[in-house]
Amino acid sequence: MRNLTIAELLQNNQAWVAEKLNLEPDYFERLANGQNPSYLYIGCSDSRMPLSNYIKTEPGEMFVHRNIANQVSLTDINFLAILEYAILHLKVKHIIVCGHYGCGGIKAALEGTATGLVDNWVNPIRELYLQRKIEIDCLKTQEERCDRLSEINVIAQVKNIYQTSKMRKALREGRAPQVHGWVLDIRTGLIKDLQIPTAMWEMQSQVTLTP
């Protein structure tokens, strides 16, 4: 990994701007007019996880929320505000929850090694592990166990989206975005679509809101 200085970062910015303007002279003028992204991306804060690089999206194409181990916390006001803004104002068509293999938060939850506030934050993942302990512990290596818990965690976070009041309301009004669960394999750069069936959660959410 490169260890760039602040000066080098600013130089890189100037070079990038020059490249963009050379290709599209009105690029930043159009960008400044506002955003209209089709996607809300919920991902991990890991420095290796800027998803826009992996899927070649441009600024303005993806609304982003990131935290340790890509959690959808029903008590996180920051996340809930972002979800509300994405659904009500940006009217995104898709929500992507993207975890990754080799996640430090997942590993800490699996091994019970997290401390301080991080321990509190990843405790729900630890609970997922305890619920699926027999399945996960049967895997041969610790890497495989962490990978499987990463997948289980993404599935749980997709389910959590359907438990939010904003998503329930959007479902009732027929304007809810589609929700997808992905896992990025940093070892290959490839994304695995978990193909999570969400129909049951969608129906349950709508039933909950029916008078």
Phi, psi and omega in degrees: 000142179283149176244080186282145175277165176300319179299320179293324177298316180293324176295320178299321178299315180296321179293320180295317178300316180297319179297316181296315181294328178295323180277319183221096184302333182257016186304308185285332175297316178292320181297324183287346182287347179135170181248147177215059184287149176268349189233138164254123181252123176248111187224182180275149179285353180314134184296345179269005190246034172284096189301331182302330177291320185286332182247008172058045174268157182259162172307137181096351183261349184214124174273135196233136168226127181227143174206176181297122176064030172044058182272142170253089185269125182286355178246006181270103183299325178301309180297315183297324177293320179295317179298315179299314181297318182296319183280311187281318188258315180277338180054050180298150180268336184221145169242127180245119170262117185236113172265189177206151174287148182079026182280127181295324178295320178295315180298317180295321178293318180296317185268352180068033185256358181290150179228164175061216183294329178299322178300315177299318185293319184269002181303322176301328178289322175301320178295321176299318179298315182296327177291329183245026188303315183298313179298313185289317183293342178287343180289150193287319186241160177295326177298315178296322180293318177296318179299316181293321178293327175299318179294314180299321179296317179299316179301317180296323181288326174298315178300319181299326179302321181286352178265358178277148181296326181294320179289321178300316180296318179296323177295316180297326182270001176072027181229028182281139175288158173284144182246134184234146176244120181238156170228127178268130175266102182297336181291336181237342185083000184267148180257135176255120174276118184285352178052052184285124176285119185251359186302319182297316180293325178296315180294318179298320180296320181288322178298319180301326184268353181286126181300000000 
